Amino acid sequence: MRHTQNLVHDAGLGLRRSFIEQALATPLDNVSFYEIAPENWMTLGGKLGQQFNAMTERYSFVCHGLSLSIGSTDPLDEEFVRNLKDFMRAHKIKFYSEHLSYCSHAGHLYDLMPIPFTEEAVHHVAKRIQRVQDILEQKIAIENVSYYAAPGQEMPEIEFFNAVIAEADCDVLLDLNNIYVNSVNHGYNAEEFLQAIPAERISYAHIAGHYVEADDFLVDTHGAEVIDPVWKLLSKAYQLYGVFPTLLERDFNIPDIAELQREVSTIQSIQQAWHRQNEQLSA
């Protein structure tokens, strides 16, 4: 696995403003690291800024971007990347990831749009990822994303994803829920997709819930509990590749902190089950 696992480990949680005060007052013992969208925290001052400073002084953090728009044909926002670099250094945040998508076209679109699965797009996106890595002076991770249409598709999703990762020479943020959602929406085998991921590049993983619009149409919302087939896919990923850091995402309908901790504990239990099984096999 990649060097990122020297920076974070075990089970993580996306930090949200709604529970930052509670997390400071009563540390969440089962949360080993936190993740933030830097766009939501880079310019904060006042009480929230002070609380965030206190969190980054105590805990390990990673950044997961929302607005880089790595697949866009708009000019790369290098000023944002440089500001991000300063922000990460100021808070000793060691790692950054982004979505394999775009969210701008002559202005922000406020949604993550699918990049065409074409050879031309592979070269375009890989070049932009390389530029980001040059500015940050470190590798970044790119996340496999959920998508609901595939305009101009020339190759399967996994072939496109792997080609971008290889050409850019970047790491992978593995999203298990996105694999499951896409497998239902686009009719492919989730485990076969998982088996084709470049395992040596996995930095860490996301797991989340989704909304069921219909039996054959799921929407990736991060607004519900993780369902059993997604937990099983995480377990399968560990069986294939060993345990890697895994983070619970919850962006909407955020429950109380005890419920979030329960799902983080489920991540831990799956990780511990793998460790026990591995120890028994090694005995």
C-alpha positions as YAML, in Angstrom:
chain: A
units: angstrom
residues:
- id: 1
  name: MET
  ca: [0.00, 0.00, 0.00]
- id: 2
  name: ARG
  ca: [0.94, 3.62, -0.41]
- id: 3
  name: HIS
  ca: [2.83, 5.94, 1.92]
- id: 4
  name: THR
  ca: [-0.40, 7.67, 2.98]
- id: 5
  name: GLN
  ca: [-1.01, 4.88, 5.46]
- id: 6
  name: ASN
  ca: [2.00, 6.10, 7.41]
- id: 7
  name: LEU
  ca: [0.08, 9.37, 7.86]
- id: 8
  name: VAL
  ca: [-3.39, 8.07, 8.76]
- id: 9
  name: HIS
  ca: [-4.61, 4.67, 9.88]
- id: 10
  name: ASP
  ca: [-7.63, 2.62, 10.92]
- id: 11
  name: ALA
  ca: [-11.03, 4.38, 10.73]
- id: 12
  name: GLY
  ca: [-11.80, 8.03, 10.01]
- id: 13
  name: LEU
  ca: [-14.71, 10.45, 9.88]
- id: 14
  name: GLY
  ca: [-15.53, 13.48, 7.77]
- id: 15
  name: LEU
  ca: [-15.49, 16.52, 10.06]
- id: 16
  name: ARG
  ca: [-18.68, 18.60, 9.97]
- id: 17
  name: ARG
  ca: [-19.38, 21.91, 11.66]
- id: 18
  name: SER
  ca: [-22.45, 20.46, 13.37]
- id: 19
  name: PHE
  ca: [-20.37, 18.31, 15.73]
- id: 20
  name: ILE
  ca: [-16.94, 20.00, 15.91]
- id: 21
  name: GLU
  ca: [-17.67, 21.47, 19.35]
- id: 22
  name: GLN
  ca: [-18.75, 18.09, 20.65]
- id: 23
  name: ALA
  ca: [-15.67, 16.39, 19.17]
- id: 24
  name: LEU
  ca: [-13.45, 18.90, 20.96]
- id: 25
  name: ALA
  ca: [-15.27, 18.54, 24.27]
- id: 26
  name: THR
  ca: [-15.41, 14.74, 24.22]
- id: 27
  name: PRO
  ca: [-12.84, 13.12, 21.91]
- id: 28
  name: LEU
  ca: [-14.25, 10.43, 19.63]
- id: 29
  name: ASP
  ca: [-12.04, 7.54, 20.71]
- id: 30
  name: ASN
  ca: [-12.77, 5.34, 17.71]
- id: 31
  name: VAL
  ca: [-11.93, 8.04, 15.13]
- id: 32
  name: SER
  ca: [-8.26, 7.82, 14.14]
- id: 33
  name: PHE
  ca: [-8.31, 10.63, 11.58]
- id: 34
  name: TYR
  ca: [-10.57, 13.29, 10.11]
- id: 35
  name: GLU
  ca: [-11.19, 14.55, 6.59]
- id: 36
  name: ILE
  ca: [-12.30, 18.00, 5.47]
- id: 37
  name: ALA
  ca: [-13.22, 19.71, 2.22]
- id: 38
  name: PRO
  ca: [-10.58, 22.46, 2.30]
- id: 39
  name: GLU
  ca: [-12.85, 24.90, 0.45]
- id: 40
  name: ASN
  ca: [-15.13, 24.91, 3.49]
- id: 41
  name: TRP
  ca: [-12.35, 25.69, 5.99]
- id: 42
  name: MET
  ca: [-9.57, 27.62, 4.26]
- id: 43
  name: THR
  ca: [-10.96, 31.10, 4.90]
- id: 44
  name: LEU
  ca: [-12.64, 30.51, 8.25]
- id: 45
  name: GLY
  ca: [-11.93, 32.81, 11.16]
- id: 46
  name: GLY
  ca: [-13.66, 33.53, 14.43]
- id: 47
  name: LYS
  ca: [-14.88, 30.78, 16.72]
- id: 48
  name: LEU
  ca: [-15.08, 28.08, 14.03]
- id: 49
  name: GLY
  ca: [-11.57, 28.92, 12.87]
- id: 50
  name: GLN
  ca: [-10.29, 28.57, 16.42]
- id: 51
  name: GLN
  ca: [-12.09, 25.26, 16.85]
- id: 52
  name: PHE
  ca: [-10.64, 23.97, 13.61]
- id: 53
  name: ASN
  ca: [-7.13, 24.99, 14.70]
- id: 54
  name: ALA
  ca: [-7.65, 23.10, 17.94]
- id: 55
  name: MET
  ca: [-8.76, 19.98, 16.03]
- id: 56
  name: THR
  ca: [-5.79, 19.98, 13.64]
- id: 57
  name: GLU
  ca: [-3.41, 20.41, 16.58]
- id: 58
  name: ARG
  ca: [-4.79, 17.25, 18.19]
- id: 59
  name: TYR
  ca: [-5.68, 14.93, 15.32]
- id: 60
  name: SER
  ca: [-4.47, 13.71, 11.92]
- id: 61
  name: PHE
  ca: [-6.28, 15.26, 8.95]
- id: 62
  name: VAL
  ca: [-6.56, 14.74, 5.20]
- id: 63
  name: CYS
  ca: [-8.10, 17.10, 2.62]
- id: 64
  name: HIS
  ca: [-10.70, 15.98, 0.08]
- id: 65
  name: GLY
  ca: [-11.36, 18.67, -2.53]
- id: 66
  name: LEU
  ca: [-14.68, 19.67, -4.07]
- id: 67
  name: SER
  ca: [-13.88, 22.41, -6.56]
- id: 68
  name: LEU
  ca: [-10.59, 21.70, -8.36]
- id: 69
  name: SER
  ca: [-12.58, 20.54, -11.41]
- id: 70
  name: ILE
  ca: [-9.73, 18.34, -12.58]
- id: 71
  name: GLY
  ca: [-11.54, 17.24, -15.75]
- id: 72
  name: SER
  ca: [-12.64, 20.69, -16.90]
- id: 73
  name: THR
  ca: [-11.46, 22.42, -20.06]
- id: 74
  name: ASP
  ca: [-11.32, 25.68, -18.08]
- id: 75
  name: PRO
  ca: [-7.82, 26.76, -17.03]
- id: 76
  name: LEU
  ca: [-6.60, 24.96, -13.93]
- id: 77
  name: ASP
  ca: [-7.09, 27.13, -10.84]
- id: 78
  name: GLU
  ca: [-3.44, 27.24, -9.83]
- id: 79
  name: GLU
  ca: [-4.05, 30.04, -7.34]
- id: 80
  name: PHE
  ca: [-6.39, 27.72, -5.43]
- id: 81
  name: VAL
  ca: [-3.76, 24.96, -5.47]
- id: 82
  name: ARG
  ca: [-1.12, 27.32, -4.08]
- id: 83
  name: ASN
  ca: [-3.52, 28.53, -1.37]
- id: 84
  name: LEU
  ca: [-4.29, 24.90, -0.60]
- id: 85
  name: LYS
  ca: [-0.58, 24.17, -0.25]
- id: 86
  name: ASP
  ca: [-0.21, 27.00, 2.28]
- id: 87
  name: PHE
  ca: [-3.33, 25.86, 4.16]
- id: 88
  name: MET
  ca: [-2.09, 22.28, 4.39]
- id: 89
  name: ARG
  ca: [1.31, 23.39, 5.64]
- id: 90
  name: ALA
  ca: [-0.22, 25.73, 8.21]
- id: 91
  name: HIS
  ca: [-2.31, 22.91, 9.67]
- id: 92
  name: LYS
  ca: [0.21, 20.09, 9.09]
- id: 93
  name: ILE
  ca: [-2.24, 18.29, 6.81]
- id: 94
  name: LYS
  ca: [-0.22, 15.79, 4.82]
- id: 95
  name: PHE
  ca: [-2.51, 14.60, 2.04]
- id: 96
  name: TYR
  ca: [-5.00, 15.80, -0.58]
- id: 97
  name: SER
  ca: [-7.49, 13.99, -2.79]
- id: 98
  name: GLU
  ca: [-10.00, 14.99, -5.46]
- id: 99
  name: HIS
  ca: [-12.80, 13.53, -7.58]
- id: 100
  name: LEU
  ca: [-12.26, 12.24, -11.11]
- id: 101
  name: SER
  ca: [-14.87, 14.65, -12.46]
- id: 102
  name: TYR
  ca: [-15.38, 18.31, -13.27]
- id: 103
  name: CYS
  ca: [-17.57, 21.02, -11.79]
- id: 104
  name: SER
  ca: [-16.92, 24.03, -14.00]
- id: 105
  name: HIS
  ca: [-17.37, 25.12, -17.59]
- id: 106
  name: ALA
  ca: [-16.98, 28.87, -18.02]
- id: 107
  name: GLY
  ca: [-18.10, 29.13, -14.39]
- id: 108
  name: HIS
  ca: [-18.95, 26.79, -11.56]
- id: 109
  name: LEU
  ca: [-21.68, 24.19, -12.13]
- id: 110
  name: TYR
  ca: [-22.11, 23.26, -8.43]
- id: 111
  name: ASP
  ca: [-22.22, 19.57, -9.19]
- id: 112
  name: LEU
  ca: [-19.72, 16.82, -10.02]
- id: 113
  name: MET
  ca: [-20.11, 16.08, -13.73]
- id: 114
  name: PRO
  ca: [-18.83, 12.92, -15.51]
- id: 115
  name: ILE
  ca: [-15.72, 13.16, -17.67]
- id: 116
  name: PRO
  ca: [-16.13, 11.42, -21.05]
- id: 117
  name: PHE
  ca: [-14.42, 8.02, -20.98]
- id: 118
  name: THR
  ca: [-12.13, 8.76, -23.96]
- id: 119
  name: GLU
  ca: [-8.42, 8.53, -24.68]
- id: 120
  name: GLU
  ca: [-8.28, 12.29, -25.25]
- id: 121
  name: ALA
  ca: [-9.78, 12.87, -21.80]
- id: 122
  name: VAL
  ca: [-7.24, 10.50, -20.22]
- id: 123
  name: HIS
  ca: [-4.34, 12.63, -21.49]
- id: 124
  name: HIS
  ca: [-6.09, 15.90, -20.61]
- id: 125
  name: VAL
  ca: [-6.91, 14.92, -17.04]
- id: 126
  name: ALA
  ca: [-3.58, 13.21, -16.36]
- id: 127
  name: LYS
  ca: [-1.69, 16.34, -17.41]
- id: 128
  name: ARG
  ca: [-3.76, 18.48, -15.02]
- id: 129
  name: ILE
  ca: [-3.22, 16.04, -12.14]
- id: 130
  name: GLN
  ca: [0.51, 16.11, -12.80]
- id: 131
  name: ARG
  ca: [0.46, 19.91, -12.66]
- id: 132
  name: VAL
  ca: [-1.33, 19.87, -9.30]
- id: 133
  name: GLN
  ca: [1.23, 17.39, -7.98]
- id: 134
  name: ASP
  ca: [4.07, 19.60, -9.23]
- id: 135
  name: ILE
  ca: [2.67, 22.64, -7.39]
- id: 136
  name: LEU
  ca: [1.92, 20.73, -4.17]
- id: 137
  name: GLU
  ca: [5.25, 18.87, -4.44]
- id: 138
  name: GLN
  ca: [3.58, 15.59, -3.57]
- id: 139
  name: LYS
  ca: [1.30, 12.95, -5.03]
- id: 140
  name: ILE
  ca: [-2.45, 13.36, -4.68]
- id: 141
  name: ALA
  ca: [-5.19, 10.72, -4.71]
- id: 142
  name: ILE
  ca: [-7.98, 10.61, -7.26]
- id: 143
  name: GLU
  ca: [-11.37, 9.17, -6.34]
- id: 144
  name: ASN
  ca: [-13.53, 6.93, -8.49]
- id: 145
  name: VAL
  ca: [-16.84, 8.80, -8.70]
- id: 146
  name: SER
  ca: [-20.51, 8.03, -9.10]
- id: 147
  name: TYR
  ca: [-22.03, 9.10, -12.43]
- id: 148
  name: TYR
  ca: [-25.44, 8.88, -14.02]
- id: 149
  name: ALA
  ca: [-24.61, 9.25, -17.72]
- id: 150
  name: ALA
  ca: [-21.55, 8.44, -19.82]
- id: 151
  name: PRO
  ca: [-21.54, 10.79, -22.82]
- id: 152
  name: GLY
  ca: [-19.12, 9.93, -25.63]
- id: 153
  name: GLN
  ca: [-17.96, 6.75, -23.93]
- id: 154
  name: GLU
  ca: [-15.10, 4.96, -25.75]
- id: 155
  name: MET
  ca: [-13.98, 2.63, -22.96]
- id: 156
  name: PRO
  ca: [-15.34, 1.11, -19.74]
- id: 157
  name: GLU
  ca: [-15.21, 3.17, -16.56]
- id: 158
  name: ILE
  ca: [-12.52, 1.01, -14.92]
- id: 159
  name: GLU
  ca: [-10.30, 1.18, -18.02]
- id: 160
  name: PHE
  ca: [-10.62, 4.97, -18.09]
- id: 161
  name: PHE
  ca: [-9.96, 5.30, -14.36]
- id: 162
  name: ASN
  ca: [-6.89, 3.07, -14.45]
- id: 163
  name: ALA
  ca: [-5.48, 4.84, -17.52]
- id: 164
  name: VAL
  ca: [-5.74, 8.23, -15.82]
- id: 165
  name: ILE
  ca: [-4.15, 6.96, -12.60]
- id: 166
  name: ALA
  ca: [-1.27, 5.31, -14.48]
- id: 167
  name: GLU
  ca: [-0.51, 8.25, -16.78]
- id: 168
  name: ALA
  ca: [-0.75, 10.82, -13.98]
- id: 169
  name: ASP
  ca: [1.25, 8.57, -11.62]
- id: 170
  name: CYS
  ca: [-1.03, 9.49, -8.74]
- id: 171
  name: ASP
  ca: [-2.64, 7.61, -5.87]
- id: 172
  name: VAL
  ca: [-6.19, 6.24, -5.55]
- id: 173
  name: LEU
  ca: [-8.93, 7.23, -3.13]
- id: 174
  name: LEU
  ca: [-11.16, 4.16, -3.30]
- id: 175
  name: ASP
  ca: [-14.87, 4.88, -2.80]
- id: 176
  name: LEU
  ca: [-16.75, 1.64, -2.10]
- id: 177
  name: ASN
  ca: [-20.21, 3.19, -2.20]
- id: 178
  name: ASN
  ca: [-19.52, 4.73, -5.61]
- id: 179
  name: ILE
  ca: [-18.54, 1.32, -6.96]
- id: 180
  name: TYR
  ca: [-21.77, -0.17, -5.64]
- id: 181
  name: VAL
  ca: [-23.98, 2.68, -6.88]
- id: 182
  name: ASN
  ca: [-22.43, 2.57, -10.35]
- id: 183
  name: SER
  ca: [-22.67, -1.22, -10.50]
- id: 184
  name: VAL
  ca: [-26.44, -1.00, -9.96]
- id: 185
  name: ASN
  ca: [-27.01, 2.01, -12.21]
- id: 186
  name: HIS
  ca: [-24.84, 0.79, -15.08]
- id: 187
  name: GLY
  ca: [-25.21, -2.96, -14.72]
- id: 188
  name: TYR
  ca: [-21.71, -4.18, -13.98]
- id: 189
  name: ASN
  ca: [-20.21, -6.49, -11.36]
- id: 190
  name: ALA
  ca: [-18.94, -4.51, -8.36]
- id: 191
  name: GLU
  ca: [-16.42, -7.15, -7.27]
- id: 192
  name: GLU
  ca: [-14.93, -7.40, -10.75]
- id: 193
  name: PHE
  ca: [-14.48, -3.61, -10.77]
- id: 194
  name: LEU
  ca: [-12.84, -3.79, -7.35]
- id: 195
  name: GLN
  ca: [-10.47, -6.53, -8.48]
- id: 196
  name: ALA
  ca: [-9.25, -4.34, -11.35]
- id: 197
  name: ILE
  ca: [-8.26, -1.38, -9.12]
- id: 198
  name: PRO
  ca: [-4.46, -0.75, -8.94]
- id: 199
  name: ALA
  ca: [-4.19, -1.89, -5.32]
- id: 200
  name: GLU
  ca: [-0.63, -0.68, -4.82]
- id: 201
  name: ARG
  ca: [-1.87, 2.90, -5.30]
- id: 202
  name: ILE
  ca: [-4.73, 2.85, -2.75]
- id: 203
  name: SER
  ca: [-4.12, 5.58, -0.19]
- id: 204
  name: TYR
  ca: [-7.34, 5.35, 1.78]
- id: 205
  name: ALA
  ca: [-11.03, 4.64, 1.20]
- id: 206
  name: HIS
  ca: [-14.46, 6.22, 1.57]
- id: 207
  name: ILE
  ca: [-17.62, 4.46, 2.62]
- id: 208
  name: ALA
  ca: [-21.03, 6.12, 2.68]
- id: 209
  name: GLY
  ca: [-24.77, 5.71, 2.24]
- id: 210
  name: HIS
  ca: [-27.00, 6.52, -0.73]
- id: 211
  name: TYR
  ca: [-30.62, 7.14, -1.72]
- id: 212
  name: VAL
  ca: [-32.69, 4.47, -3.47]
- id: 213
  name: GLU
  ca: [-34.71, 6.15, -6.23]
- id: 214
  name: ALA
  ca: [-35.67, 2.80, -7.76]
- id: 215
  name: ASP
  ca: [-34.40, -0.80, -7.73]
- id: 216
  name: ASP
  ca: [-32.12, 0.00, -10.65]
- id: 217
  name: PHE
  ca: [-31.35, 3.64, -9.84]
- id: 218
  name: LEU
  ca: [-29.34, 4.75, -6.81]
- id: 219
  name: VAL
  ca: [-28.22, 8.29, -5.98]
- id: 220
  name: ASP
  ca: [-24.95, 8.88, -4.15]
- id: 221
  name: THR
  ca: [-26.04, 11.30, -1.41]
- id: 222
  name: HIS
  ca: [-23.86, 10.55, 1.64]
- id: 223
  name: GLY
  ca: [-27.12, 11.17, 3.48]
- id: 224
  name: ALA
  ca: [-28.04, 7.75, 4.85]
- id: 225
  name: GLU
  ca: [-26.63, 4.76, 6.69]
- id: 226
  name: VAL
  ca: [-24.20, 2.49, 4.87]
- id: 227
  name: ILE
  ca: [-26.09, -0.58, 3.66]
- id: 228
  name: ASP
  ca: [-25.02, -4.20, 4.05]
- id: 229
  name: PRO
  ca: [-23.89, -4.83, 0.43]
- id: 230
  name: VAL
  ca: [-21.50, -1.85, 0.70]
- id: 231
  name: TRP
  ca: [-20.11, -3.12, 4.02]
- id: 232
  name: LYS
  ca: [-19.58, -6.50, 2.34]
- id: 233
  name: LEU
  ca: [-17.77, -4.80, -0.54]
- id: 234
  name: LEU
  ca: [-15.44, -3.13, 1.97]
- id: 235
  name: SER
  ca: [-14.77, -6.52, 3.56]
- id: 236
  name: LYS
  ca: [-14.03, -7.94, 0.11]
- id: 237
  name: ALA
  ca: [-11.60, -5.09, -0.57]
- id: 238
  name: TYR
  ca: [-9.69, -5.95, 2.62]
- id: 239
  name: GLN
  ca: [-9.65, -9.62, 1.63]
- id: 240
  name: LEU
  ca: [-8.14, -8.68, -1.72]
- id: 241
  name: TYR
  ca: [-5.68, -6.00, -0.66]
- id: 242
  name: GLY
  ca: [-5.30, -5.98, 3.11]
- id: 243
  name: VAL
  ca: [-6.61, -3.32, 5.47]
- id: 244
  name: PHE
  ca: [-6.25, 0.32, 4.45]
- id: 245
  name: PRO
  ca: [-7.46, 3.49, 6.21]
- id: 246
  name: THR
  ca: [-11.21, 3.90, 5.66]
- id: 247
  name: LEU
  ca: [-13.34, 6.97, 6.32]
- id: 248
  name: LEU
  ca: [-17.07, 7.38, 6.87]
- id: 249
  name: GLU
  ca: [-18.66, 10.18, 4.83]
- id: 250
  name: ARG
  ca: [-21.92, 11.73, 5.99]
- id: 251
  name: ASP
  ca: [-22.84, 15.06, 4.38]
- id: 252
  name: PHE
  ca: [-26.62, 15.35, 4.83]
- id: 253
  name: ASN
  ca: [-29.20, 14.19, 7.38]
- id: 254
  name: ILE
  ca: [-26.32, 14.07, 9.82]
- id: 255
  name: PRO
  ca: [-27.36, 11.99, 12.85]
- id: 256
  name: ASP
  ca: [-26.16, 12.44, 16.40]
- id: 257
  name: ILE
  ca: [-22.55, 11.71, 17.19]
- id: 258
  name: ALA
  ca: [-23.34, 8.33, 18.74]
- id: 259
  name: GLU
  ca: [-24.79, 7.09, 15.43]
- id: 260
  name: LEU
  ca: [-21.74, 8.31, 13.51]
- id: 261
  name: GLN
  ca: [-19.48, 6.56, 15.99]
- id: 262
  name: ARG
  ca: [-21.49, 3.35, 15.59]
- id: 263
  name: GLU
  ca: [-20.77, 3.32, 11.84]
- id: 264
  name: VAL
  ca: [-17.11, 4.16, 12.43]
- id: 265
  name: SER
  ca: [-17.03, 1.21, 14.84]
- id: 266
  name: THR
  ca: [-18.40, -1.00, 12.05]
- id: 267
  name: ILE
  ca: [-15.40, -0.03, 9.92]
- id: 268
  name: GLN
  ca: [-13.14, -0.95, 12.82]
- id: 269
  name: SER
  ca: [-14.87, -4.30, 13.35]
- id: 270
  name: ILE
  ca: [-14.39, -5.26, 9.69]
- id: 271
  name: GLN
  ca: [-10.73, -4.22, 9.90]
- id: 272
  name: GLN
  ca: [-10.24, -6.22, 13.11]
- id: 273
  name: ALA
  ca: [-11.92, -9.28, 11.58]
- id: 274
  name: TRP
  ca: [-9.41, -9.16, 8.73]
- id: 275
  name: HIS
  ca: [-6.50, -8.86, 11.18]
- id: 276
  name: ARG
  ca: [-7.75, -11.84, 13.22]
- id: 277
  name: GLN
  ca: [-8.18, -13.96, 10.11]
- id: 278
  name: ASN
  ca: [-4.75, -12.97, 8.82]
- id: 279
  name: GLU
  ca: [-3.15, -13.84, 12.17]
- id: 280
  name: GLN
  ca: [-4.83, -17.25, 12.15]
- id: 281
  name: LEU
  ca: [-3.60, -17.95, 8.64]
- id: 282
  name: SER
  ca: [-0.08, -16.91, 9.63]
- id: 283
  name: ALA
  ca: [-0.03, -19.03, 12.78]
...
